[in-house]
Amino acid sequence: MTAIAHRSSPVAIALQRCAKTFADGTRALEPLDLTINAGETIVFLGPSGCGKTTTLRIIAGLESPDAGGKVLFDDTDVTPLGIEKRNIGMVFQSYALFPNMSVAGNIAYGLTIRKRPRAEIAARVAEMLAMMRIEALADRSIDQLSGGQRQRVALARALAVRPRALLLDEPLTALDAKLRDSLRLEIDQLLRGLGITAVYVTHDQAEAMALGDRIVVMEHGRVAQVGRPRDIYQRPSTRFVAEFVGTMNRLSGSVQGGAFVTAGGRIPWPEAPAGASEVLFRPEDVSLVETGAHLDGTVAAAFFLGDRTRLFVQVGDGKPLVVETSARRDFQHGEAVGLNVDPRGLMAL
Amino acid sequence: MRDRGSLFYAQLAFALLVCAFLIAPVILSMLAGLTANYQVGIRSGLTWRWVGEVWSGYRETIFLSIGIALACLACTLVLGVPTAYVLAKRQGALARALEELLVMPVAVPGLATALALIVTYGGAGGFRTSWVFILVGHVLFTLPFMVRSVLAVLMAIDLRTLEEGAASLGASFRQRFFHVVLPNCRSGIVAGSLMVVTLSMGEFNMTWLLHTPLNKTLPVGLADAYASLRLEIASAYTLVFFLMIVPLLLLMQALSRPRPRKLRVEAE
């Protein structure tokens, strides 16, 4: 995708004490304070019902926050403005393309509403079609398009009006895995090329890691953690974050003399916090060893993934550990294996 | 082409039989209207005489019926489409109750509705004797058909997201309604319109009570002709009715066929 100069300057968005209680009394969002920097891509990540979509809809102006909450675009209070007055672009999970208009008609719609001159609209539509590489589809009707093509049209339509911010509500969820990967890459390049402020909502942690400058992990209407993808992954602040983002192994036991002692063995842990009764670590910090293993376990299941093998190793009587190995051999169910854990990857939460 | 089993031919024969059963009376009736003497039969020769007599005697009923049908269509469009829109947007119990209530005039016998109208407004002299009185009855009776068919289409599309999409691009409520909502429930509006026009044209029960001697619609005139005149004239009347309504319906269908939409550049 070619990046095109994006003329309206990106906006910084601030949420101040934004909460949302629905008419039936359910609290969708606890009071939230958050600042999104101009030009930043921020991803709201969490399971369904965590409040991420509600937050996006409050930023968009599709929902208003409970009394006392404020939404600021730069320093302007836009709380009382509806979505049509906020000059934002929005991409929906179900695309929301207008079936009564052609692809070009959809892309032109926002400019038509803004009463731009005919020639300018035609030029901008052509530009957007080229940017999204869908020139050939200009005169198609929406029901002739595939899911991936629809999402490109939706992006082109949202960006055609030069919005001050782009809001994306699970834009890739309705697509199949392979298309999702390639469109994710394109969206990433697009957002960086345009330098636009983008707010992206997803329940897919891989998408969040790939796209976000920062990730806001949410749970039960609250922010669990805000941070760069690497921080979220390597230094999760709560157990929920640790287990929602990526895969996490967990062993229970106790700290004794610079090591964590558990049913399957002992893991050296020089920086162990006193009194930790549980240790967490990622699969990539575990390696299979022939001798001198920290932990002894047995293979409960093995899945050959092509580039690697994912093993579920039973250590003690807890949940099996997830271990990945690139060893070029088969693993038998019940086979005894030795594991080493890199102490740098150990966490207690 | 692959071999068709005996089941196919059995079904075809059955379909043709049903068609014949339905169409034969229509053809026979139209033929009767063109026959010089129905007692003698087709041997007596064909004539336009009866059609001519219908035209000179009942012309006004035809025009009144078409006029009422179109006025009824206009009323049901103006009342019914926004009603369907509101019902589609509101999910509450009140909306569902209203939806059920709207169907009452269809469930209640037309005669009862007409009586209720007469009891309530019969004293309003000018109103009682004008064609608008009949129109009110027709609108009451046909409105649910418009609302239902538009509502069905609105429920099938993701109305909320479409509107939010339009709003995100800067469209006001008015612009969203005319640019996005209306064009996307077009098929429901067309189906509803055809229903309303045909129902209004053919409505007899209610109209028979609501009409005055100076305000006869086509079906009322037809009943008159059957009751008091020659069968040939009544049949010729049916023929005229067909000749009026079939082109009207075809025209409406043609007008409402969606055309490929070009890039639109004007604002509203």
Boltz contact constraints between the chains, C-beta under 6 A:
constraints:
  - contact:
      token1: [A, 62]
      token2: [B, 164]
      max_distance: 6.0
  - contact:
      token1: [A, 83]
      token2: [B, 167]
      max_distance: 6.0
  - contact:
      token1: [A, 83]
      token2: [B, 168]
      max_distance: 6.0
  - contact:
      token1: [A, 84]
      token2: [B, 167]
      max_distance: 6.0
  - contact:
      token1: [A, 84]
      token2: [B, 170]
      max_distance: 6.0
  - contact:
      token1: [A, 90]
      token2: [B, 168]
      max_distance: 6.0
  - contact:
      token1: [A, 92]
      token2: [B, 161]
      max_distance: 6.0
  - contact:
      token1: [A, 94]
      token2: [B, 158]
      max_distance: 6.0
  - contact:
      token1: [A, 94]
      token2: [B, 161]
      max_distance: 6.0
  - contact:
      token1: [A, 96]
      token2: [B, 161]
      max_distance: 6.0
  - contact:
      token1: [A, 96]
      token2: [B, 162]
      max_distance: 6.0
  - contact:
      token1: [A, 96]
      token2: [B, 165]
      max_distance: 6.0
  - contact:
      token1: [A, 98]
      token2: [B, 180]
      max_distance: 6.0
  - contact:
      token1: [A, 99]
      token2: [B, 184]
      max_distance: 6.0
  - contact:
      token1: [A, 100]
      token2: [B, 183]
      max_distance: 6.0
  - contact:
      token1: [A, 100]
      token2: [B, 184]
      max_distance: 6.0
  - contact:
      token1: [A, 101]
      token2: [B, 261]
      max_distance: 6.0
  - contact:
      token1: [A, 104]
      token2: [B, 263]
      max_distance: 6.0
  - contact:
      token1: [A, 105]
      token2: [B, 261]
      max_distance: 6.0
  - contact:
      token1: [A, 105]
      token2: [B, 263]
      max_distance: 6.0
  - contact:
      token1: [A, 108]
      token2: [B, 263]
      max_distance: 6.0
  - contact:
      token1: [A, 109]
      token2: [B, 169]
      max_distance: 6.0
  - contact:
      token1: [A, 110]
      token2: [B, 169]
      max_distance: 6.0
  - contact:
      token1: [A, 110]
      token2: [B, 170]
      max_distance: 6.0
  - contact:
      token1: [A, 113]
      token2: [B, 170]
      max_distance: 6.0
  - contact:
      token1: [A, 113]
      token2: [B, 171]
      max_distance: 6.0
  - contact:
      token1: [A, 115]
      token2: [B, 267]
      max_distance: 6.0
  - contact:
      token1: [A, 118]
      token2: [B, 265]
      max_distance: 6.0
